[in-house]
Amino acid sequence: MPHFERILIVGGGIGGLCAAIGLARVGIPAEIIELRADWTVYGVGIIQPSNQLRALEEIGLARACVERGAAFLGWEFCDHTGRSHAKVPTPKVADAYPPINGIPRPVLHDILTKEAANLGVKVRLGLTVEEILDRASEVVVRFSDGTTGRYDLLIGADGTYSKVRELLFGKATVPVFNGLSVWRYNFPRPPDMVWGSVHYGRRAKAGLVPMSRELMYMFVVTAEAGNPRMSRDDLHRNMRDRLSEFTGIIAELRESIVDPRGVVYRPMEPLLLPAPWHGRRVVLIGDAVHSTTPQLNQGASIAIEDATLLAQLLAQDRQVEDIFQEFMRRRFERCRFVVDTSLQLGRWEIAAFEGRPDPAADPAALMTQAGQVLAQTY
C-alpha cells in the first residue's frame, strides 16, 4: 500500500494536474496550490504527439483529449509560397490513438480540472510557498498567506519561473532568452486538413495546427534581438508584419489577424536544471526543471510523462530516495534530449533568419530522428 498520506503539489498547470490525477488513481491523496487566483489558460492549442497520448492513457485521459481535439498525421514541410518539400509522419506508439492530436489549451485544462475534481483533489488558488523545510521524514511549508503545513512529500510543478526551484536550489539555473519568440493566433480549420504544416521563410517560420473539427491555430517563430517588450495593442500588426514575405495560404490567413487580444506572444526561455531534481522530500517536474522551446512540440508531453511516472513510482513500497533516484534515471537524459534537440532546431532557425543558413541544417531529418527516440518507452 502507498505510504504517503499528504502530498503537496505546487502549481496547477498541466504537470501539476496530471501528477495529482495520477496519484489519486493509485490511492494517494494530494492537494494543489496555484499562484493564480483566476485559474484560466490562454486560448491557443497544445500539440499532443503519440508519446503524450501514451502518458495520458496511463491516467485515463487520452480518449477524452482525442474526442475533443483533432487528430492529424504529422508535419508537412513547405517553403514560403506553400510549396511542399517533405512530409514527416509522427510515429504512432499508443495503438488505440492517432499519431498526433491537437487540442485547444482551454479544453485540455477543462478535462484535467474536471477529472481532478471528480477524484477529490483539493485545490487552493491564489497561493504559493514562501519557505520550505525539507526534512528527512517530512516537508514543512510556509505559505504566502502566512499559514504553514506539514506533508510527506512536495512536488514542485510551478513552471519556468519556479519558486520551489529557487527555494531548493537557489538562482544558479534560470531561464535564458534564446533569441527566438513565438506568436500564435486561432483560425477556422479547413475541413480537409489532415497534416500540420510548417512553412519556412527568410525571416520567419510559420505553422498551421488543427485543434478541433472547427479550429486550427497558426504559430510564427521569429528572431527578436534583445527580447524587446511588445505593445499589447500592436501585437496583431506586429504579427502580420513578420509574415510579409509569405504567399499562398499563410498570406491569405495573415490578413485575418486583426484582434490584438487574440495574439499570444511568448519569448522562448529554455532551461535545464542539472541533476538531481530533488532534495530529501521535495522533487520537481515539468517546466520547473526542463523548460524547452517548442520546436519539437514536446514541452507538455515530457511534463505529463514526469507526472505519470512519478505517480507510479510513489505507489510502490520503497524508500523515497530510491524512488527519486529511479525517477532521475528514467527522466533526465530523455528530457535533456528534448531540450538539446529543440535548441539545435532553434539555432538553425536563427542562422537562417539572420541570412547565414547552416548548410548542415536538416530540420525534417532531425525531427524524424527525435520522433523515433521519443517513441521508445521511458
JOWOUR-V313180 format. One record per run of one state. SS is the DSSP state (@ for helix, = for strand, . for the rest). FROM is the first residue (numbers start at 1). TO is the last residue. If there is no record, write none. Layout:
SS,FROM,TO + SS,FROM,TO
//
This chain:
.,1,6 + =,7,10 + .,11,13 + @,14,25 + .,26,29 + =,30,34 + .,35,44 + =,45,49 + @,50,58 + .,59,61 + @,62,68 + .,69,69 + =,70,72 + .,73,73 + =,74,79 + .,80,83 + =,84,89 + .,90,99 + =,100,104 + @,105,118 + .,119,121 + =,122,125 + .,126,128 + =,129,134 + .,135,138 + =,139,143 + .,144,147 + =,148,151 + .,152,152 + =,153,156 + .,157,162 + @,163,169 + .,170,175 + =,176,188 + .,189,195 + =,196,200 + .,201,203 + =,204,210 + .,211,214 + =,215,223 + .,224,231 + @,232,241 + .,242,247 + @,248,254 + .,255,259 + @,260,262 + .,263,263 + =,264,272 + .,273,277 + =,278,278 + .,279,281 + =,282,284 + .,285,286 + @,287,290 + =,291,291 + .,292,293 + @,294,296 + .,297,298 + @,299,314 + .,315,319 + @,320,353 + .,354,362 + @,363,374 + .,375,378
//
